[in-house]
Amino acid sequence: MAALQAEVARRRTLAIISHPDAGKTTLTEKLLLYGGALQMAGAVRAKKGQRATTSDWMELEKQRGISISSTVLQFDYDGYRVNLLDTPGHKDFSEDTYRVLTAVDAAVMVVDGGKGIESQTRKLFEVCALRGVPIFTFMNKFDRPAKDPLELLDELERVLGIGACAMNWPLGDGSAFKGVYDRATRQLHLFEKVPSGMYVTPTETTGLDDPQVREQLGDALFDKVRGEIEMIEGAGHAFDPQAVLAGKQTPVFFGSGVNNFGVQLLLDNFLRYSSPPTPRRSGERVVHPTDEPFSAFVFKIQANMDPMHRDRIAFARIVSGRFERDMQVLHAQSRKKVRLSSAHKLFGRDREIVDEAVAGDVIGIVGGTEYGIGDTLTTDPTLAFQEIPRFAPERFALLHNPQTSKFKQFREGLRQLLQEGVVQAFELEHSAAKVPLLAAVGELQFEVLQHRLQSEYNAESRLEPKPWTVARWWRVRPGAESKPVVWPTGSALATDPEGGRVVLIEEAWQLEYFRERHPHVELAVEPFAFLERRQQA
């Protein structure tokens, strides 16, 4: 038990979230450098001959220069074992990001210092706030012209409604950016560019009173920085570690991810002030990380990370106890016993067999076609974690197979990709042709699915967009079966893979109009069977 407690205490599991192009993946690569997991960080948009990023392993990610899949990266640093989950930044993949946030204990929010709080940043913050996930903020890209740092702090508090405490302070911005001032140690970290284009280890001074500081910063910048620091020390929020863990305050770090300015200060302070693995609920029961029974839940499924084997990996976050290779556990949803003989430690698309892991770690279970997103794996048959909520789709399209000779590849590829949960599939009622109706949060999800069908299964596809924008699961309330149901003009009825009935509607106002006139029809944004299972858990 003492050994388990010591191992759990040194775990840190985090996600990095941001608006697209704020520098999230670049920051991920720099953090891996400090952990010794990489020898050289890759560019997000690597030119020919350059190395690509480790976290963006999918071919379409490399082409677009964006993250569209979640990636698990594990490394050791300063006595800690860090499980870092890089998430999609694009809004069309909000559902994938939400699932990842169920598996972490803290998040680093990356903000573009030149743009401030953007729409996707706000949405992801709200998801973290709902789940009570502590947030550490990194104001990025101060090597470019940026907003006034005082204005950024004010915007953070005003827009997101959270207290902000500046842990360090930028020394200028753009071409005049000199480094950062660490408020805790009262030291300046100054950086010097060398001919190779890399930056050397920061030079530490004794603080603002060091005679060298004015000389190195220049009179104008020195006076500006000194005035700003005096202002935040007199009127800003005092750092409160307990408020951070409660989600009421965010520590703010300024810097430049691409140039490694302020990244180590972020990492060191994150590890110091973030929480080790936290308890989770199973119904009325609280499951603690150091509880002896092993338990974990699946938060993501990914097919074809290894293109040579066409395999399937279920990403599982360990909630309690210790994982051991070849251990036998109960799959709570099917009530079947399974042997975890092929579990892997993951690093992007690379993997290695893992013999042991503890609460806080994320393991990849190869195979396991019976596992679904939200499923529980445990040695305690009384445990079952709440299933992960789904997002209601807003885009719909029929997916056609234009090559009948590739029917088997098309069918199998679609089946495996649907298991990942990137898109949902419905079957239209009263439709003669058995063409799958796909449903997604955003258009890019369709594009990714088509690209992967072609590249991973050699199956072409043709998309036929449909006009619906709202999907609701429906059922008539008990005792009202005889009352008529008149569906809105242009709507359609469909069923999900479990037989749940779904209505598809073109405009949101039609839904409200229908709801007012049909109080005897119950509507939900998730399948009723799914909601009932979650309530039972």
Sequence and secondary structure as in RCSB ss.txt:
>XXXX:A:sequence
MAALQAEVARRRTLAIISHPDAGKTTLTEKLLLYGGALQMAGAVRAKKGQRATTSDWMELEKQRGISISSTVLQF
DYDGYRVNLLDTPGHKDFSEDTYRVLTAVDAAVMVVDGGKGIESQTRKLFEVCALRGVPIFTFMNKFDRPAKDPL
ELLDELERVLGIGACAMNWPLGDGSAFKGVYDRATRQLHLFEKVPSGMYVTPTETTGLDDPQVREQLGDALFDKV
RGEIEMIEGAGHAFDPQAVLAGKQTPVFFGSGVNNFGVQLLLDNFLRYSSPPTPRRSGERVVHPTDEPFSAFVFK
IQANMDPMHRDRIAFARIVSGRFERDMQVLHAQSRKKVRLSSAHKLFGRDREIVDEAVAGDVIGIVGGTEYGIGD
TLTTDPTLAFQEIPRFAPERFALLHNPQTSKFKQFREGLRQLLQEGVVQAFELEHSAAKVPLLAAVGELQFEVLQ
HRLQSEYNAESRLEPKPWTVARWWRVRPGAESKPVVWPTGSALATDPEGGRVVLIEEAWQLEYFRERHPHVELAV
EPFAFLERRQQA
>XXXX:A:secstr
 HHHHHHHHTEEEEEEEESTTSSHHHHHHHHHHHTTS SS  BTT  TTS B SS  SHHHHHHTS  S EEEEE
EETTEEEEEEE   SGGGHHHHHHHHTT SEEEEEEETTT S HHHHHHHHHHHHHT  EEEEEE TTS    HH
HHHHHHHHHH  EEEESEEES  GGG  EEEETTTTEEEE  B TTS B   EE S TT HHHHHHH HHHHHHH
HHHHHHHHHHS    HHHHHTTSEEEEEE BTTTTBSHHHHHHHHHHHS S   EEETTEEE TT SS EEEEEE
EEE SSTTTT EEEEEEEEESEEETTEEEEETTTTEEEEE SEEEEETTEEEE SEEETT EEEEE  TT  TT 
EEES TT            EEEEEE S GGGHHHHHHHHHHHHHTTSSEEEEETT SS   EEEESSHHHHHHHH
HHHHHHH    EEEEES  EEEEEEE TT TTS     TT EEEE TT  EEEEES HHHHHHHHHH TTEEEES
S HHHHHHHHH 
